[in-house]
Amino acid sequence: MKKLLFSFLLVFTFRIAAFAVDGMWIPLLLSLLNESEMQSMGMKMSAEDIYSVNKSSLKDAIVHFNGGCTASIISPKGLLLTNHHCGFGAIQSHSSLEHNYLQDGFWAKSMDQELANPGMTITLISRIEDVTEKALAGVTDEMDKRTRQSTIDKNLEQIKNEAVKMDYEDVMIRPFFHGNQYFMFITVTYRDIRLVGAPPSSIGKFGADTDNWVWPRHTGDFSLFRIYADKNNRPADYSPDNIPYTPKHFLPVSIDGVQDGDFTLIFGFPGRTNEYLPAA
């Protein structure tokens, strides 16, 4: 699985009859840019419900799964829902001639049957900060590209060194808007992730890439994992003593379905994208 450029953006799509209004936004900027517009389209949440550092919010239920996918926490005991292809490598690694989980699927009937996956990680966002002013300190229009980038790199290193964070948190800084704005991400990465369930590949991979880019799709493209933590709910290497992670927020699963015209919001990690850039 490729390691994609780390970004954390918000996509929302709203459909009225045959039309759709969509866009992609950085959660930190949502309240400044279009909270009221989204609410006028039918969104019942506030920007604070989506991204907040003062209370639990949707951001606390959305994780960067194993460096290349998005997953959602869907229970108070750290249960993760992601795509089948995102869990494919783990399902394959546990498969054998005697237990062909790719062909037959896998379902842990209890937590002690959940399967560990060495090297697998999930990353949560603790907070995002705009550090543009510090990142561009000393940069002038007269600088050539090499000098400009060297100045920025030194600034970013200083910002990282001075970042306020817990000892189990990490810090990364990424450029947006073609290097005109910089955001710092404080993150937490968990290292004990266990396989809980997956359908047979005939369901989870039905249609494969042929159907992956068309709609509607007729596939059960999902797999289930669980985050485990130490007794203090902090990241830890695999241990039989670890316990299910207690999230700040999780997404309850609705079986009501959606209706025509419902407001739809997608929250996750798109990898490389320019969709958040303004049109003009």
Secondary structure, 3 states (H helix, E strand, C coil): CCCCCCCCEEEEEEEECCEEEEEEECHHHHHHHCHHHHHHCCCCCCHHHHCCCCCCCHHHHEEEECCCEEEEECCCCCEEEECHHHHHHHHHHCCCCCCCHHHHCEECCCHHHCEECCCCCEEEEEEEEECHHHHCCCCCCCCCHHHHHHHHHHHHHHHHHHCCCCCCEEEEEEEECCCCEEEEEEEEEECEEEEEEECCHHHHCCCHHHHHCCCCCCCCCCEEEEEEECCCCCCCCCCCCCEECCCCCCCCCCCCCCCCCCEEEEEECCCCCCCCCCCC
